[in-house]
Amino acid sequence: MRLALIFGVMGLLLTLLSLMARWFRQLFSPLAPRVRWIAGISAGAITTFLALWSFSLAAAQPDVRDILVGTNYERTRVSISVDQTVAYQLYVLQSPDRVVIDLPSV
């Protein structure tokens, strides 16, 4: 789902950039080549910034790195390794007895 969201955002950004490029071409076509070159460099810089920004948002999502389960005579220990600090909720349910760990941002 996250990958689909990334590609959707990237598609929207590319569409907007295409429309902006057409508008820049119409706006700067009568001007000198240097001004058109500067406008092209600016549009390229904006495109690069938006692409890097969207990828950094995708990379900012926390990921589960490891889940360890250990048992000792009367106890069971569950260790979940996450690459960032995350909020969690812990529920203890009955019939049958179980523990639910909710990590909403993962």
For each residue, the residues with C-beta under 8 A, 3 or more apart:
1: 4 5
2: 5 6 58 61
3: 6 7
4: 1 7 8
5: 1 2 8 9
6: 2 3 9 10 54 55 58
7: 3 4 10 11
8: 4 5 11 12
9: 5 6 12 13 54
10: 6 7 13 14 51 54
11: 7 8 14 15
12: 8 9 15 16
13: 9 10 16 17 50 51 54
14: 10 11 17 18
15: 11 12 18 19
16: 12 13 19 20
17: 13 14 20 21 43 46 47 50
18: 14 15 21 22
19: 15 16 22 23
20: 16 17 23 24 43
21: 17 18 24 25 43
22: 18 19 25 26
23: 19 20 26 27
24: 20 21 27 28 39 40 43
25: 21 22 28 29
26: 22 23 29
27: 23 24 39
28: 24 25 31 35 36 39
29: 25 26 36
30:
31: 28 35 36
32: 35 36
33: 36 37
34: 37 38
35: 28 31 32 38 39
36: 28 29 31 32 33 39 40
37: 33 34 40 41
38: 34 35 41 42
39: 24 27 28 35 36 42 43
40: 24 36 37 43 44
41: 37 38 44 45
42: 38 39 45 46
43: 17 20 21 24 39 40 46 47
44: 40 41 47 48
45: 41 42 48 49
46: 17 42 43 49 50
47: 17 43 44 50 51
48: 44 45 51 52
49: 45 46 52 53
50: 13 17 46 47 53 54
51: 10 13 47 48 54 55
52: 48 49 55 56
53: 49 50 56 57
54: 6 9 10 13 50 51 57 58
55: 6 51 52 58 59
56: 52 53 59 60
57: 53 54 60
58: 2 6 54 55 61
59: 55 56
60: 56 57
61: 2 58 105 106
62: 82 83 84 86 103 105 106
63: 82 83 106
64: 67 80 81 82 103 106
65: 81 82 83
66: 79 80 81
67: 64 78 79 80 81
68: 77 78 79 81
69: 76 77 78 79
70: 76 77 79
71: 75 76 77
72: 75 76 77
73:
74:
75: 71 72
76: 69 70 71 72
77: 68 69 70 71 72
78: 67 68 69 99 101
79: 66 67 68 69 70
80: 64 66 67 101 103
81: 64 65 66 67 68
82: 62 63 64 65 85 86 103 106
83: 62 63 65
84: 62
85: 82
86: 62 82 103 105 106
87: 103 104 105
88: 101 102 103
89: 101 102 104
90: 99 100 101 102
91: 99 100 101 102
92: 97 98 99 100
93: 97 98 99 100
94: 97
95:
96:
97: 92 93 94
98: 92 93
99: 78 90 91 92 93
100: 90 91 92 93
101: 78 80 88 89 90 91
102: 88 89 90 91
103: 62 64 80 82 86 87 88 106
104: 87 89
105: 61 62 86 87
106: 61 62 63 64 82 86 103
